[in-house]
Amino acid sequence: QVQLVESGGGLVQPGGSLTLSCAASGSSGSFNLMGWYRQAPGKERELVATMTYGGSANYADSVKGRFTISRDNAENTVYLQMTSLRPEDTAVYYCEGSYYGRYIYWGQGTQVTVSS
């Protein structure tokens, strides 16, 4: 089965930066769409950013201008560069990969905590 593994989470002060990575393994090719979602305690999982195989990105309004998603298709890896982090960014961040919306895979999540 396809496996996605996130890494790079941790504790950071407000205004700080973190870069998350997600490496996919066990697949026969690259996902056409990869992205990041997050879930804070008591809240629903929400979209953070997605990117197509060709590099077209989509961002939630709440992170636009602060986060940057990127992909290394040869390595089946997606990154999320997070800057100007805010306490409200605190959440478990999940990596997602899909094939045209029909086959969807999720990572186990990595905790990002923004706090002083």
N, C-alpha and C positions, 0 to 999 in steps of 0.2 A: 504494500500500500504506500501511497505517497505520504511523506512525512515533512512537515514544516517545523522548523525549530527557531524560535526567536532568541535573541540575546541582546545585551546592551542596556537593559533597564537598570534602574538604581535610584538613589536619592540625590536630588539636585536642588540647589537654592533657587528661589524665584529669579528669573532673568538669566538663568544658566542654560546650558545646552547638553543634549544627549543625542547620540546616534544609535538607533536600533537597527539590527540586521535580522534577516530571516532567510535561512537557507533551506531550500527544498531538495529532497532526495527521493529516490525511488520512483521517479517519473520518467516517462519515455521522451519527454520534451518539455519545453517551457510553457507555463501557463500563459494564456493570452491576456489574462488580467491578474494582477497581484495588487494587494493593498494592505492597509492597516485599519483596524477598527479598535475601539477602546471601550472599556466598560468600567465605570466608577461604581462604588458601592451604592446600592439602591437605585441604580439607573440602568436603562437599557443599553445594550451594546450599540455604538454609533460609529458611523463612517468617519474616518480621519482623512485618508487619502488612498487613491488607487492609481495605478498606471498600467496602461496596455503594453503589450509586447513591443509595440512601435514607439513607445515613449510618451503617449498622451496621458496627461495627469489630470486628476480631479481631486479637489480638496474641499473639505468642510469649511464653511465660512469662518468658523471659530479658530482655524489654524492657518488660514490663508495668509501668506506673507511671513509666516514664522516657521512653518515646517516645509521640508522639501523631500519628496519621494523620488527615489531613483532605483534603477534596476541594472543588474549585471546579468544579462540573459544567458551568456555563456556559462555562468556559474549558478544559474537558477536562484539568484539571490536578490532580495529587495531590501532597500534601506529606507530609513526614515530619519532624516536629520531634523532635529528639533532645537529651535533656538527661542530665546525670549520666553522661556517656560513660565507658566503661571500655575498657582496652586490648583486651579480648576482643570489643569491638564492631568492631574493625578488620576491614574486609572491603571488597569491591566490592559496592556496593548497586545492585540492579537493579529497575527499575520494570516492573510487569506490568499489562496490561489484558486483560480477557477478556469475552466475551459468553456467559454461562451455561455456562462451562467448555468451550465448543466451539470458539471462536476465540480464540486466545491470542497476545498480542504482548508482546515484551520490548524494553526499552531496551538501550543499549550498556553501561550501568553507569557508576557514578561511585565513585571511591575515597574511602573514609573511613579515616583513620588516627588512632588515639588513642594518643598517646605523649607522654612528657615529654622 
